[in-house]
Amino acid sequence: MIYMNLWKIGFALLIVGIAIPIGYGLYQFVLTPIDWYWRISILFIIAGIITLLASAIQDKTQSTTPEEKY
């Protein structure tokens, strides 16, 4: 049980560590003076990629390994 808790804590720290620079980059990106449609388009693309990755991770964690029968 302790192993799984450390595993989840490690992934949470990793995600937070990756999210901080990405969030700051998006914050700077929103402040740059470019046309609004480019900004919205790129943000939708990024949101779609993040959603697809989250869906893949969720499917991977919910899948069960087949049981071996002898």
N, C-alpha and C positions, 0 to 999 in steps of 0.2 A: 504493500500500500504506500509506503513512504517513497518508493521508486516512482510510482505514477504521479504523486504529488510534486516531486522535484521535477519530473518531466514537464508537467503543466506549468510550473513556475518558471522553468527555463524558457519554454516557448513564449510565455507572457512577457518575460523580460526582453527576449529577442524581438518580439513584435513591437513592443514599446520603443526599443532602441532603434528600430528601423523606421517607425512611424514619426518620430520626432523630426529627423531631417527632411523626410518627405513632406510632413505638414508645414515645416518652415519654407520649403521650396514652393509648395502650393500657395502659401501666404504671399511670398514674394512675386509669384507668377500672377496672382490676382491683382496685385498693385501695379503691374507694368502697363504702360499705355499701348495696348493693342486693341484691334477691333473686337467688339463684344462677341460676335459670332464665332471667331476663332477660339476665344477663351472658353466659351460654353462647349464648343465641339471637342476641344482637347480634354476638358474636365469630364465630359460624358464618356470619352474613350477610356480615360484613366479609371473612372468609376466602374465601367463595364469590365475592364481587366481585373480589377480588385474583386468584383462580384463573382466572376468566373473562377478565380483562384480560391475564393472562400468556398464556393460550391464544390470544387474539386476536393478541397481539404475535408469538407463535411462528408462528402460521399466516401472518401477514403477512411475516415474515422468510424463511420457507421457500418462499413462492410465487415462481414465476419469471415474468418478463414474457414475453409472446409474442414470438417472433422475427418480424421483418418480412421477407417474401419478395418479391423483385421479379421 
